[in-house]
Amino acid sequence: MLSFPDWTFLLQIALFLLLWTFLRRSLFEPNFAVLKEREERGAGAVKEASRVKAEAQAMGEQYATQLLAARTGATQQVDALYRDAEAQAQSVINAAREEATQTIAQMRDSLQKEIAEARNSLEVRAPEFSNEIAQKLLGRSLT
């Protein structure tokens, strides 16, 4: 059993409480504050990283959407240009055919006129040709 007149025990308890108070204020509380700040910073960094990740995903989706829209627009423009070029080519072909048909018709008319003129000329000169042929066959003049 302990006797209370033992003042060293009380002195040890008093020194322990004093040391505990000193250590708590100078060592434990600053360490706890640093640990708490580190934990808050880590949680903030994780939160910031997840926010940045979500933002990057949103930007990636927006980029993919814009890229798809641009590709679709470009494809539509190419198709429209192709259709326009095809229509222009068809109109040029049709114009060339019409021009060729007109040229052929003009040449036929011109050829028929020339044939008619040649026939008329031959009909007018037929008696003259027949006299010449007869003269050459007979070897003498018919007049």
Backbone bond lengths (Angstrom), bond angles and torsions (degrees), N, CA, C in turn:
res aa  C-N    CA-C-N  psi(-1)  N-CA   C-N-CA  omega(-1)  CA-C   N-CA-C  phi
1 M - - - 1.406 - - 1.510 112.43 -
2 L 1.307 111.97 152.88 1.449 118.83 -176.74 1.515 110.49 -96.79
3 S 1.209 109.99 142.56 1.457 112.99 176.82 1.518 107.78 -106.70
4 F 1.295 114.91 138.81 1.449 119.90 -175.92 1.523 113.69 -73.99
5 P 1.197 117.06 -16.38 1.451 114.33 176.28 1.519 111.32 -70.94
6 D 1.355 116.68 -7.35 1.459 119.23 179.26 1.531 107.81 -74.77
7 W 1.217 116.86 96.65 1.468 123.18 -175.10 1.520 112.10 -76.38
8 T 1.363 120.12 -17.46 1.460 121.37 179.55 1.531 111.25 -67.57
9 F 1.296 114.50 -34.15 1.465 118.24 178.96 1.524 110.15 -65.69
10 L 1.299 115.39 -43.03 1.458 119.75 178.26 1.529 110.16 -65.80
11 L 1.306 116.19 -36.85 1.460 120.42 178.20 1.524 109.90 -66.02
12 Q 1.316 117.28 -39.52 1.476 121.22 177.72 1.529 110.78 -64.13
13 I 1.315 115.81 -41.14 1.471 118.76 178.54 1.522 109.41 -65.22
14 A 1.307 117.88 -42.18 1.461 121.72 179.95 1.523 109.93 -65.19
15 L 1.324 118.14 -43.93 1.474 121.04 177.96 1.532 111.53 -64.41
16 F 1.327 115.54 -38.89 1.472 119.15 177.62 1.533 110.77 -62.30
17 L 1.335 116.86 -44.73 1.469 120.12 179.40 1.523 111.00 -65.08
18 L 1.318 115.96 -39.04 1.453 120.25 178.06 1.532 110.32 -65.27
19 L 1.329 116.08 -46.36 1.471 120.42 177.74 1.535 110.77 -62.15
20 W 1.313 115.29 -42.24 1.486 119.57 178.62 1.523 110.40 -60.92
21 T 1.282 119.74 -45.12 1.463 123.77 179.42 1.525 109.88 -62.89
22 F 1.335 115.89 -45.34 1.454 120.07 179.98 1.540 111.23 -62.56
23 L 1.329 115.95 -47.82 1.475 119.86 -179.37 1.530 111.79 -65.53
24 R 1.317 115.42 -37.46 1.459 118.76 -179.36 1.519 110.00 -63.58
25 R 1.333 116.99 -44.18 1.460 119.53 -177.89 1.523 112.67 -75.24
26 S 1.292 118.00 -37.58 1.465 119.68 -174.73 1.521 113.68 -92.80
27 L 1.334 119.34 -24.26 1.460 120.63 -174.39 1.524 112.94 -120.23
28 F 1.301 116.43 -52.78 1.469 119.35 -172.65 1.529 112.46 -70.17
29 E 1.336 117.91 -50.04 1.461 120.17 -177.28 1.538 112.11 -63.37
30 P 1.342 120.35 -44.36 1.470 118.68 175.94 1.538 112.61 -62.34
31 N 1.336 116.48 -38.27 1.472 118.98 177.47 1.524 110.98 -64.80
32 F 1.325 116.21 -42.93 1.464 119.67 178.03 1.530 110.63 -62.91
33 A 1.340 115.81 -39.49 1.472 119.74 178.86 1.532 110.11 -64.60
34 V 1.326 117.00 -43.26 1.471 120.66 178.67 1.522 110.26 -63.38
35 L 1.327 116.33 -44.09 1.473 119.36 178.96 1.521 111.52 -63.01
36 K 1.336 115.85 -41.66 1.462 119.80 178.81 1.534 110.86 -64.67
37 E 1.327 117.09 -42.73 1.467 121.26 178.10 1.532 110.74 -63.47
38 R 1.322 116.70 -42.57 1.464 121.17 178.52 1.526 110.39 -61.26
39 E 1.339 115.95 -42.64 1.460 119.99 179.63 1.530 110.90 -64.56
40 E 1.338 116.28 -41.75 1.465 120.23 178.44 1.526 111.08 -65.22
41 R 1.347 116.47 -41.70 1.466 120.05 177.97 1.510 111.33 -63.43
42 G 1.334 116.37 -41.75 1.466 120.55 178.78 1.518 110.98 -63.26
43 A 1.327 116.26 -44.09 1.465 119.85 178.11 1.525 110.06 -64.87
44 G 1.331 116.67 -39.77 1.476 120.27 177.48 1.518 111.18 -64.55
45 A 1.330 116.81 -40.29 1.463 120.19 179.17 1.516 110.71 -66.09
46 V 1.328 116.55 -40.45 1.472 119.80 177.53 1.518 109.80 -63.70
47 K 1.341 115.56 -43.73 1.458 119.79 179.17 1.533 110.48 -62.64
48 E 1.324 117.02 -43.17 1.473 121.84 178.50 1.522 110.73 -64.21
49 A 1.326 116.40 -41.51 1.468 120.11 179.35 1.527 110.82 -63.93
50 S 1.327 117.35 -41.36 1.463 119.48 178.95 1.525 110.55 -67.90
51 R 1.349 116.73 -35.68 1.464 119.98 176.81 1.527 110.73 -65.45
52 V 1.323 116.82 -44.85 1.463 121.25 178.83 1.527 110.25 -63.67
53 K 1.330 116.77 -40.63 1.457 120.81 178.48 1.525 110.68 -62.50
54 A 1.320 117.54 -45.49 1.463 121.34 178.60 1.524 110.53 -63.06
55 E 1.329 116.30 -39.88 1.465 120.84 178.39 1.529 110.60 -64.65
56 A 1.323 116.44 -41.79 1.466 120.67 178.79 1.529 110.56 -64.94
57 Q 1.322 117.18 -40.07 1.463 119.61 177.56 1.522 110.58 -64.19
58 A 1.323 116.78 -41.44 1.466 120.24 178.73 1.519 110.59 -63.37
59 M 1.335 116.21 -42.18 1.465 119.71 178.26 1.524 111.09 -65.61
60 G 1.337 116.59 -38.05 1.463 120.12 177.50 1.517 111.28 -64.16
61 E 1.318 116.96 -42.26 1.466 120.17 177.87 1.524 110.69 -65.66
62 Q 1.322 116.52 -40.14 1.467 120.48 178.40 1.528 109.74 -64.21
63 Y 1.323 117.04 -42.36 1.461 121.18 177.98 1.522 110.70 -61.75
64 A 1.338 116.30 -44.33 1.467 119.76 179.53 1.519 110.60 -63.27
65 T 1.321 117.31 -40.17 1.462 120.92 178.28 1.526 110.75 -64.05
66 Q 1.328 116.51 -45.41 1.463 120.21 179.33 1.521 110.94 -64.86
67 L 1.324 116.81 -39.08 1.462 120.45 178.81 1.516 110.52 -63.95
68 L 1.325 116.56 -43.15 1.460 120.59 178.06 1.516 110.60 -63.02
69 A 1.333 116.70 -42.49 1.466 120.38 178.63 1.529 110.56 -63.62
70 A 1.329 116.67 -41.35 1.466 120.21 179.45 1.526 110.89 -65.11
71 R 1.332 115.77 -42.97 1.464 118.65 178.69 1.520 111.16 -63.98
72 T 1.339 116.29 -41.87 1.455 120.24 178.98 1.527 110.11 -63.04
73 G 1.328 116.00 -44.61 1.468 120.19 178.27 1.520 111.84 -62.21
74 A 1.317 116.27 -42.87 1.469 120.09 179.33 1.526 110.53 -64.57
75 T 1.316 116.29 -41.23 1.467 120.11 178.62 1.526 110.11 -63.18
76 Q 1.317 116.97 -41.90 1.464 120.22 178.82 1.518 111.07 -65.09
77 Q 1.328 116.48 -40.10 1.465 119.65 178.52 1.518 111.00 -65.46
78 V 1.324 116.41 -42.34 1.473 119.84 178.75 1.518 109.69 -63.16
79 D 1.339 116.84 -42.95 1.457 119.81 178.17 1.528 111.24 -62.21
80 A 1.324 116.60 -42.73 1.461 120.42 179.19 1.526 110.40 -63.49
81 L 1.339 116.88 -44.02 1.468 119.86 178.41 1.534 110.95 -63.37
82 Y 1.331 116.01 -39.15 1.461 119.96 178.86 1.521 110.25 -63.84
83 R 1.341 116.51 -43.92 1.469 119.64 178.94 1.526 110.70 -63.89
84 D 1.341 116.73 -41.77 1.466 119.79 177.96 1.523 111.32 -62.46
85 A 1.323 116.16 -44.42 1.466 120.25 179.26 1.525 110.56 -63.29
86 E 1.327 115.83 -40.17 1.457 120.01 178.75 1.523 110.30 -64.39
87 A 1.333 117.18 -42.02 1.462 121.17 178.87 1.527 110.45 -65.08
88 Q 1.322 116.44 -41.36 1.465 119.72 178.26 1.524 110.71 -64.61
89 A 1.328 116.45 -42.57 1.469 119.65 178.72 1.526 110.17 -62.22
90 Q 1.334 116.62 -41.36 1.456 120.05 179.68 1.533 110.56 -65.13
91 S 1.333 117.04 -40.43 1.464 119.39 179.18 1.530 110.90 -66.91
92 V 1.344 116.53 -37.14 1.476 119.43 177.26 1.522 109.63 -65.62
93 I 1.326 116.35 -42.60 1.478 120.10 178.47 1.514 110.37 -62.55
94 N 1.327 117.11 -44.09 1.466 120.32 179.52 1.524 111.00 -63.72
95 A 1.326 117.32 -41.26 1.470 120.95 178.27 1.522 110.24 -63.82
96 A 1.342 116.53 -41.42 1.472 120.01 179.19 1.526 110.45 -65.17
97 R 1.332 117.24 -40.57 1.463 119.78 177.71 1.524 111.11 -63.12
98 E 1.332 115.30 -44.04 1.467 118.82 -179.93 1.522 110.75 -63.20
99 E 1.326 115.91 -42.66 1.466 120.14 178.43 1.527 110.60 -63.90
100 A 1.343 116.45 -41.82 1.470 119.94 178.67 1.531 110.18 -63.78
101 T 1.341 116.94 -40.94 1.465 120.68 178.49 1.519 110.13 -62.86
102 Q 1.328 117.09 -43.51 1.465 120.17 178.73 1.530 111.34 -64.64
103 T 1.332 115.86 -41.74 1.470 119.75 179.25 1.526 110.48 -63.03
104 I 1.336 116.45 -43.82 1.472 120.32 178.99 1.519 109.91 -62.97
105 A 1.324 117.90 -42.42 1.469 120.91 179.10 1.521 110.34 -63.06
106 Q 1.337 117.19 -42.60 1.464 120.44 178.05 1.528 110.52 -63.24
107 M 1.329 116.52 -41.70 1.475 119.66 -179.72 1.529 110.31 -66.02
108 R 1.350 116.76 -38.84 1.469 119.61 177.90 1.522 110.35 -63.68
109 D 1.341 116.18 -45.17 1.469 119.39 178.33 1.517 110.92 -60.53
110 S 1.336 115.58 -44.32 1.463 119.99 179.87 1.526 110.64 -63.45
111 L 1.333 116.73 -42.65 1.461 121.42 179.97 1.528 110.87 -65.21
112 Q 1.340 117.01 -40.62 1.463 119.70 178.68 1.523 110.92 -65.93
113 K 1.328 116.86 -37.99 1.468 120.12 176.63 1.526 110.43 -63.04
114 E 1.357 114.57 -44.61 1.473 118.29 179.66 1.533 110.91 -63.25
115 I 1.328 116.54 -40.76 1.477 120.46 178.60 1.531 109.89 -63.14
116 A 1.336 115.87 -43.25 1.463 119.95 179.24 1.511 110.39 -63.49
117 E 1.329 117.62 -42.28 1.465 120.84 177.90 1.525 110.62 -63.89
118 A 1.351 115.57 -41.62 1.466 118.94 179.86 1.526 109.83 -64.70
119 R 1.317 119.14 -40.74 1.469 121.99 178.05 1.523 110.31 -63.44
120 N 1.324 115.43 -46.27 1.472 118.44 179.18 1.524 110.34 -60.24
121 S 1.330 115.44 -43.49 1.467 119.50 179.62 1.522 110.39 -63.74
122 L 1.333 115.80 -41.21 1.471 118.72 179.30 1.526 110.94 -68.20
123 E 1.329 117.85 -39.14 1.466 120.45 179.11 1.521 110.66 -64.17
124 V 1.327 116.40 -37.90 1.468 120.05 178.86 1.519 109.66 -69.25
125 R 1.298 117.25 -38.13 1.467 120.83 -175.82 1.524 112.33 -94.44
126 A 1.310 119.05 0.72 1.463 121.41 -179.69 1.526 112.88 -57.81
127 P 1.341 120.33 -45.05 1.470 118.83 178.05 1.526 111.94 -62.55
128 E 1.313 115.80 -36.74 1.465 119.07 179.18 1.521 110.19 -65.56
129 F 1.370 116.04 -43.13 1.460 119.39 178.55 1.526 110.78 -64.44
130 S 1.320 116.56 -40.98 1.470 118.62 -179.09 1.525 111.15 -65.27
131 N 1.338 118.70 -36.96 1.466 121.44 175.45 1.516 110.62 -63.47
132 E 1.315 117.21 -43.52 1.459 119.98 -179.87 1.521 110.80 -64.32
133 I 1.334 117.04 -40.95 1.460 120.60 -179.89 1.521 109.27 -64.80
134 A 1.303 115.54 -44.80 1.473 119.72 179.90 1.524 110.48 -62.80
135 Q 1.304 118.68 -42.03 1.450 121.94 179.59 1.517 110.30 -62.78
136 K 1.301 117.42 -40.38 1.448 120.00 -179.30 1.501 110.58 -70.66
137 L 1.330 117.76 -36.16 1.451 119.88 178.66 1.537 111.34 -70.70
138 L 1.299 116.53 -40.82 1.466 120.55 -178.41 1.516 111.33 -82.53
139 G 1.303 114.72 -24.58 1.455 118.43 179.52 1.505 111.63 80.29
140 R 1.301 120.04 15.30 1.464 123.56 178.97 1.504 110.42 -146.45
141 S 1.301 115.94 169.17 1.451 122.50 -177.65 1.511 109.29 -83.62
142 L 1.336 118.62 142.96 1.461 123.17 -177.65 1.521 112.29 -93.86
143 T 1.179 122.25 -7.42 1.452 124.05 -178.61 1.465 115.93 -87.00
